[in-house]
Amino acid sequence: MTTNAPPRLYADDLRRLPAPALTPPDCACAHLSCAGWESVSAQLREPLLRRLGTLRNPDDEDPTVQELHLDGSRYGSPHAPVAPDWYPYNRCDVWACAACGRGFLQYTEFGGYYIDHRLREVDPARVV
């Protein structure tokens, strides 16, 4: 049986991505302002971004919905930690700009009456 499951990535993989400050001002991804979680109209895909993998643990059928916050951060804070084992990171796919390699996390939140696509840039300095 062949599977198209993306490779599982970990904190160390996120720390190897380029810092957002290194994004060239003329890069196609430079317009994405998402230091904290931002809603986007649809998931971003190729050709702008290429999928690197996932932070989801395929062996965990019920990943935690607890969040990790440090230094007074909250869910949407730009200074909130990027915590792969905690919500919502444990439900994210990891993408990178096809041109400069800047990393992004994406997940889709499903509510009773809505679907919300979320995007956050990966700042390697915030990965815990």
C-alpha positions as CSV (number, residue, x, y, z in Angstrom):
1,M,0.0,0.0,0.0
2,T,1.5,3.3,-1.1
3,T,0.8,6.4,1.0
4,N,1.1,10.0,0.1
5,A,1.4,11.1,3.7
6,P,3.8,14.1,4.2
7,P,6.9,13.5,6.2
8,R,6.6,14.3,9.9
9,L,8.7,17.3,11.0
10,Y,9.9,18.3,14.4
11,A,11.0,21.4,16.3
12,D,14.6,21.0,15.0
13,D,13.3,21.1,11.4
14,L,11.5,24.4,12.1
15,R,14.6,25.9,13.6
16,R,16.5,25.3,10.3
17,L,14.1,27.4,8.3
18,P,15.2,31.0,7.4
19,A,14.2,33.7,9.8
20,P,11.4,36.0,8.4
21,A,13.8,39.0,8.6
22,L,15.8,37.3,5.8
23,T,12.9,37.5,3.4
24,P,13.9,39.6,0.4
25,P,11.6,42.6,0.0
26,D,10.8,41.7,-3.6
27,C,10.0,38.0,-2.8
28,A,6.5,36.8,-3.7
29,C,5.9,35.9,-0.1
30,A,7.0,39.3,1.4
31,H,3.4,40.5,1.4
32,L,2.3,37.8,3.8
33,S,2.1,39.5,7.2
34,C,1.5,36.7,9.7
35,A,3.8,36.9,12.7
36,G,0.8,35.6,14.7
37,W,-2.0,33.4,13.5
38,E,-3.9,35.1,10.7
39,S,-7.1,34.0,8.9
40,V,-6.7,33.6,5.1
41,S,-9.4,33.2,2.6
42,A,-8.0,29.8,1.4
43,Q,-5.0,27.6,2.2
44,L,-2.0,28.8,0.3
45,R,-0.4,26.2,-2.0
46,E,1.9,25.9,-5.0
47,P,3.3,27.7,-6.8
48,L,3.9,30.3,-4.0
49,L,4.5,27.7,-1.3
50,R,5.8,24.1,-1.4
51,R,4.8,21.6,1.2
52,L,7.6,20.4,3.5
53,G,5.7,18.1,5.8
54,T,3.5,18.0,8.9
55,L,3.7,18.4,12.6
56,R,0.8,16.0,13.1
57,N,1.7,12.8,14.9
58,P,0.1,10.0,12.9
59,D,0.0,7.8,16.0
60,D,-2.0,10.3,18.1
61,E,-5.7,9.9,17.4
62,D,-6.7,12.6,19.8
63,P,-4.0,15.4,19.8
64,T,-4.2,17.8,22.7
65,V,-6.1,21.1,22.4
66,Q,-4.1,22.7,25.2
67,E,-2.0,25.6,24.2
68,L,1.5,26.5,25.4
69,H,1.9,30.2,26.3
70,L,5.0,31.9,27.7
71,D,5.7,35.5,28.7
72,G,2.0,36.5,28.7
73,S,1.4,35.4,25.1
74,R,-2.0,34.2,23.8
75,Y,-3.2,32.4,20.7
76,G,-2.7,35.2,18.2
77,S,0.3,36.9,19.8
78,P,3.3,37.4,17.4
79,H,5.5,36.6,20.4
80,A,3.7,33.3,21.2
81,P,6.0,30.3,21.1
82,V,5.9,27.9,18.1
83,A,5.2,24.7,20.1
84,P,4.9,21.7,17.8
85,D,3.5,19.4,20.5
86,W,0.8,21.8,21.5
87,Y,-2.4,23.1,19.9
88,P,-2.8,24.3,17.2
89,Y,0.8,23.5,16.0
90,N,0.1,19.7,16.5
91,R,-2.4,20.0,13.6
92,C,-0.3,22.0,11.2
93,D,1.3,21.4,7.9
94,V,4.6,23.1,7.2
95,W,5.2,25.0,4.0
96,A,8.0,27.1,2.6
97,C,8.2,29.9,0.1
98,A,9.2,28.3,-3.2
99,A,11.6,31.2,-3.8
100,C,13.3,32.1,-0.5
101,G,12.5,29.2,1.8
102,R,10.6,31.3,4.4
103,G,8.6,28.9,6.5
104,F,4.8,28.9,7.2
105,L,2.4,26.9,9.3
106,Q,-1.1,26.2,8.1
107,Y,-4.1,24.5,9.6
108,T,-7.8,24.7,9.2
109,E,-10.1,25.3,12.1
110,F,-13.6,23.8,11.8
111,G,-16.4,25.3,13.9
112,G,-20.0,24.6,14.1
113,Y,-20.8,27.0,11.2
114,Y,-17.5,28.0,9.7
115,I,-14.2,26.9,8.3
116,D,-11.2,29.2,9.0
117,H,-7.9,28.7,7.3
118,R,-5.0,30.0,9.5
119,L,-1.5,30.9,8.6
120,R,1.6,31.8,10.7
121,E,5.1,32.4,9.6
122,V,7.8,30.3,11.3
123,D,10.3,32.4,13.3
124,P,13.0,29.9,14.3
125,A,13.8,32.0,17.4
126,R,10.2,31.2,18.7
127,V,10.3,27.5,18.3
128,V,10.2,25.6,21.7
